[in-house]
Amino acid sequence: MKRREFLVQSAVAALGLSACAREAPSGLLGGVAGSSAPKRVAVIGAGLAGLSAALELRRAGYDVTVLEARARPGGRVHTLHEPFSDGLYAEEGATFVPDNHELTLKYVRLFGLALDPVPPQTGGRLYYVRGRRLLVTHGAQVPWPFDLTPEEDALGLGGMLKKYVFDPLPELGDVTAPGWPSDPRLDGYDQMTGAEFLQSRGASPGAIQLLRVGYLDLLGDGVESYSALTMLRDVALQKDEKQAYMIRGGSDRFPRAFASALGAAIRYEAPVVRIEPGETSVHLIIRRAGEYERLTADHVVCAVPFSVLRRVEITPPFSPRKRAAIAELPYTSIARVYAQVSQRFWEEERLLDSATTDLPIKHIFEPTVTQPGPRAILACDTAGIQARRITAMKASDRVSFALAEMERVYPALRRHFERGASKCWDEDEWARGGYVWFRPGQLRALGPSLATPEGRVHFAGEHTSPWIGWMQGALQSGLRAAREIVEAPA
């Protein structure tokens, strides 16, 4: 969904870690191979996965209809402009484009969208842990308030990340290869939690508490909940990033560019309520303006989260393995709260514009870092149990709660606060969560079934891609689904 602020970036820079750069899939930007005769394809969902599949299939000569439940394109890529002043905006979901996401960059360039580089944090990184505010700079000895072993204290955060997280990465092989993880030796990593993996590498309880602050607890219900293999794959995909960008004007300019190219092929406010797979065609039942409509297609691309798909009637049912994946795949609860301020007051106080914390608001950042003007926005991300706690609050209480927590890190915040907003993805009817995660054992058990077609029904979305939670994953999956249809027998 968003580019989760990655805790190990500082370690990568500090330790000079680099693995062999690998290009993302080249995609089908020149158009897929055309079909012998035009076929009707229905795409369920106008997020980036569905939009990319639809665009490439139409280029190849297919008759494509996109069915979108919302009144807008983009899915979890959506920019929030209200209630902010002076043209400020912030992202509800996807925020960053890393420089190693080649497929995303190709499409951005194709549509002529401008990218603004995210300025590097040259002053170190700001942490707030156990009631203490700490500025972490390269080479400095940090008095972490955790019970670390003498060796861990000497290693520092960067050294611990290398030893406990980075060093095992070569064992994974190519995490983007079809059929990964096929190596049975990786079963053990999938069966243990992230915390158990760190412990198996020799991390002390204090080191695990430190390492989980921020990034590792922004997936699932925290480092003690998810498969260690999921964590390692995510780290492997991010380790080569050197520069992140933001789409000028807002991330949702990206899906809107796709939508503009597709034009009337997209039907908005048209949720699919029933899928009827058949041997020669697929029938869909759509609800529009209180009425039901039947649509028939030769192939269907299902590009909605499984958290939404499990509420759609499917008759006859999919295979047992696909049904299990749809029913069991969990999605991370994400709550994001925004605070507009009259000025960037943290600069006068010589504080950084982002902070990693062990508070319920796990990560604080400035989404307006590339936007001009005296006013700015501070946002905070919360995941898992704490996100569900915030989601249960009234909208005004969410902002009040977040302000109180952010004040611990930025004491002058309330003096400059002007207005706030929030986005909780669990309560979004057409998302029901942020990005996918895997419980121990699920990546091996469910992973092979996520992208596998069910006859003439194909599947796309970040959950079917290695790049979970990223625009790159959505785009890659859409192109894969388009290729499956083109290569399918008549």
N, C-alpha and C positions, 0 to 999 in steps of 0.2 A: 504494500500500500504506500507508506512514505519511506524515504530513506532514513532509517533509524540511525540516529547519531551513533557512530560506531566507536566504542570505547578504545579499541586497539589502534586507532589511527595514530595516536601519539607514539605508541610503541613501534609501529611500522616506520615512522619517520626517525625516531630516536635510534632504532637498532639497524636501520638500513635494510630491513627485510624486503626481499623481492623474489617473487617466483616468476617462472617464465611467462611472459605476457601471452594471453590467448585471446584471439578475437572472438566476439560473440557471433552467433549465427549470422551469415551474410544476409539472410532474408530473401524476400521475393520482390525487391523494389522495382525490378525491371518487368514484373508481371509473371505470373505462373504460366506454365505451358497451357495453351488453350485446349478446350474440350472439343470433341468431334461434333457435338451438337449442344446447343444451349440447354442447360438444366436449371431447374428451380431449386434454389437453396434458401432456407429460412435460417436466420441467425437470431438466437435468443440472447438479448443483452447488447446494449450499445456502449459498453465500456471499451477500453482500448483493445482488449482481446477480440471482441465481436466486431469492432470497427475495422481492425486490421484484416481480419479474415474476410469481411464483406468487401472491402476495397480491392483486395487482391483477386478475389473470385470474380468480381465484376469486371476487372481489367482483363480477366481470362475469358470473358464472354458469357459468364453465368448470369441468370436472372435471379438477382438477390433481393430479399426483403429482410430488413432488420426490425425486430420487435423489441421495443424498449418500454419497460413499465413506468419509468420516470417521464417527466416532461422535458428532460434535457439529456444530452449525451454525457458520457464520461464515467458513470458509475462512481467509483471511489476516488476519481480524480476530479476534484471540484474546488474552486477558489471562492473564498468568502470575502465579499466586498462590504456588506452591511454588517454591523452598524458603524463602520470605521469612517474617519474623516480624511480630508485632503487626498482622496484617491488611494489610500492605503488598502492593502489586501493581504490575506494570509490563506494558507492552504488548509483545507479540512482533511485531506489525505495526502496523496503523492506530492512530494515537495522538491526533491533533488534529482538531477541527472548526473550520475558519476561519469567520469571520462572513459571508463572501461566498459560502458554499456553502449557498444558500437551500434547495435540495432536501433536503440532509442535515438541516438544521435543522427543516424541516417534519416529517420523519419522526420525529426525536427528540422533538419536541413532541407528535406524534400518540400516541406510546407513553408519554408522561409521564415521560421520563427527565430527570434533573437534569444540568445542565451547570455546570462550574466554570471561571471565566475563568482563563486562564494569566496569572499576574502579569507585568507588563512589567518588563524589565530596565532599571531607571533608572540603573544605574551604568555603562552602556556595554556593550561586548562584549569578551570575553576571547579572545585569539588566542595560539597557541603555534606559532611558525614559525621554522625554522632554529635551533632550540635556544634561542629567546628567548620569554619570556612578555610579551605586550603587552596593555595595557588600552586599548581604542579608545573614546574619548568624542567626542561631537559638537563639532566645531569645533577639536579639538586636533590639532596637527601630530604625526603618528606617524612614528617613525624606522623605517620598514619595511626589513627586511634584504634588499631586492631591488634590482636595478639598474634603477631607474626613470628616465625622462627628467625633465628639470627641469619640464616642463609637467605630467607625471603626478604628480610629487611635490607640485606646487602644487594640483592637483585633489583629491588625497586619494582614499581608497577610494570614497567616495560619488560624487565627481565622475567618477571613471573608470567606475563602473558606469553612470552616466547617459549618458556619452558613448559608451561601447563596447557597452552592452546595451540601455538603455532608449530612447534616441533613435530607433532603427529600428522600434520596436514599432508605430507607426501604419501602417506599410507592410503589416502582416499582415492588416488588416481584422478581421472578426469570426471569431475562431478556433473558435467553437462552432457556426458556421453549417453546415448540411448541405452536404456536398460540399467543404468546405474541406480542403486548399488548392487551389482551382480556378484561381487567378491564376498563369499561367505565369511571371510575373516572380519568383515565389518559388522557382522551380526551383533557382536558384543557391544559395540558402541551404540547400536540402535536400542539394545535392551536396557541400557543404563541411562539414568538421567544426566543432565549437564553437571549437576553437583557431584554425582557419583563418579563421573569421568574425571573431574578436577581432583577429587580425592584419590582416584586410582593413579593419577600422575604425581602424587605426593603433596598436593596442596593441603596446607593446614586449615582447620576451621576458620581461622582469622583471615587467611588468604582468600578462601572461598567467599567470605562475607565482603571482602574488598572487591574481588573480581566481579561479583554479581551486581555491584552498584552501577546503575545505568543500563547499558546495552543488554547484558545477559538476562536482566529481569524485564525487558520489554518484549519478550516472546512468551506466549502462553500464559501460564500462571507463575512464571518465574523459573529460575534455573533448576529448581527441584521438581519441576513438572514435566519437562519436555525431553525428547530423545537427544542424547549427546550427539548422535550422527547428524541431526538437523542443525545443531549449533555449529558443528565443524564444517558442514557444507556451506552454511551462510558465511562463515569466516573466510573460507577458501574463495568464495566468489567476490568478496570485498577486498581482499588483501592487496590487490594490485592497483587500487584506486589512488590517484594522486591529486585530482582536482574534481570538485563538484560544481555543478552549474544549477541555476534556476531559470525557468522559462520567463522571459520578460513579459509582464502583463498578467501572469498567473498560469499555473499548470493547466487549467482547463481550456486554455487556448489550443492546446494540443488535440484533445478529442473533438473540439469544435471545428478544427481544421479538417479532420477526417469526416465529420458530419456534413460539412459544407460540400466536400467532394462527393458524398453519397446522395445528398439532396433528398428527394422524395422517396428514396428507397427505405428511409427510416420511418417507422410508424411509432410515434410516441404515445405514452399512456395506454399501452396495449400489452398488459401482462399476459403471459401464457399460463393457463391454469391446468392444462392437460396435454400430455404428449402420448401419441399412439404410434409406436414404432411398427413398421411393417416390412415385408420382404422386398417390396418394390417401391415403396414410398413411405413418408411419415406424415401423419395428420396432427395438426395442432389446434387446440381450442383456445381462443383469445377472448379476453374480456375488454370491451371498449364501450365507454359511456353507458355502462349498465347492461349492455347487450353482449351476446356471445356470438363469435364468428369462427368458422372452420376454415383452416388453411391447409393446403396439401403441398408438400415439397418432395423433391427427389432425395435431398439430403438436408440435415439440420445440424447447425453448429450451436451447441449449448454452451454459452459463454457467461453464465451467471455463477456466483459462488454456490457451493454445495449447501451452505447454510440456508440459501433461498430455494434451491432446487428440491430440497427434501420436503418442501411444502407444495410441490407440484405433483398432481396425480399422473402416474405413468402406467399405462395399460396397453398391451401386456407389459409386465415388469421387466426391468433390466436383469442382467445376470446376478447371481447372489453376491459375487465379489464387488460388482459396481454398486449394488444396493447397500452393501456394508460400508463402502467408502463414502457414499452420499450421507448415510445415516450417522456415521461415527466421526467424520473428519471435524476436528475442533477449529474454531477461529478465535484469535486473540481479541479480548475485549480492550478497546482503546477509547480513551476520553481525552480530548484536547480542549484546553481552556485558554482564552486570549484576553490580554489586558492592553488596551490602548493607553499610551502615556503621552504627556505633553511634550516631552523631550527625552533624549537619550541620557538620562541622569547618571547612568552607571559610568559614563566616560569621565565625568567630573570626579567620581569617586574612585577612578582607576580600577574599576571592575570590568570583567569580560562580559560579553553579551550572551553567553551561554554558560550553563552550569549543570553538572551531573550530581545527583543527590541520592541519599537513602531515604528521602521523604516520600510520602505517597505520590507526590508529583516528581517522577523520577528524573525528568529531563526538562530543563528550561532553556529556551533559545529565542533568538530574535528573527522571526520570519521576514522582517522588513529590512534586513541587512543590506540588500541591494537597491532599496527604494529611497528616493531623496526626501528632504524635508526635515523639519525639527521633530515632528511627531514620529512615534514608532510604536511597534507592538511587541510585547513579550508574550510568549506562549509556553505552555507546559504540557507535557505528555504523561499520561498515566496508563498503566496496563494492568490486566489481570483483575484480581480481587478488588484492588483500589479503584480501578476504572469502573467496575460494576457498582461500587459504592457511590461514586460520583454520578453515574448514570441515574441512579435512583433518586437523586436530589432534584429539587426544582431548579430551573435554569438560573435564577438569581442566586440561589444558594451555592451552585457550582462555582460561580465567579467569586463569591465571598470566601468560600473554602480555599480556592486556589490562591487568592490574594494573600490570605493569612499564611499559607505555606511558602509562597514565593518571597514574602517579606523577611523570612528567616535568612534568605540569601541576599536579598536586595532590600535593606531596611527602609530606603527612601521611596519605595515603590508606591505606597498609598498616597503620598503627597502629590505625586504626578499622575495618578490614575484618573482616567476620564470615562471610559466605558469598557464593557467586556462582552464576551460571547463564548459559546461552547459548542462542541460537536462530539456526540457520543455515538459510536458506530453500532453498538448493540441495538439501539432503539431505531435504527434506520431500517425500514421495512424491506428495502431491496438490497441490503448488505448483511445485516444480522451479524456484525463483527468486523474486525479490521482485516487482518491477514491470517492465513492458515498457519497452524503449527501441528506438530506430531507428538503424541504421547510415546513413551518408550515402547518399541516394537512396531509402531504404526508405519514408520517410513518403509520398512521392509515388507510389512503385511499389506498395507493399503496403497503404497506408492505406485506399484506396477499397474494398478487398476484405475488410477486417476485420469490418465490421458487416453486409455484404450477405447477405441470406438465401440459402440453397441450397434452393430449392423450399420444402418444409415444415419445414426446419431453420433456426432463427433463432439469432442469436449475441449474447451479452451478456458483460459483464465490463469491467474498467477498461481493458483493451487495445483495446476497441472504442469508447472514449469519448475526448474531448479531455482529460479529467481523469485522466490516467494516474497510477496509484499512490495514488488518493484514494477514499474511500468515496463521495464525490459522483459519481465516474465510474462506479462499480459501480451505484449507484442509478439514475442517468440512463439507463444502458444497459439495465437491467432494464425500465424503463418504456417505453423505445423498442421493445424486443422484444415487450412485451405489446401495444403499440399496433399493431405490424405484424400480429400474429395476429388482433386484433379487426378490422382493416381488410382482411384477406386475403379473396379471393373464396371462396365456399363450396366 
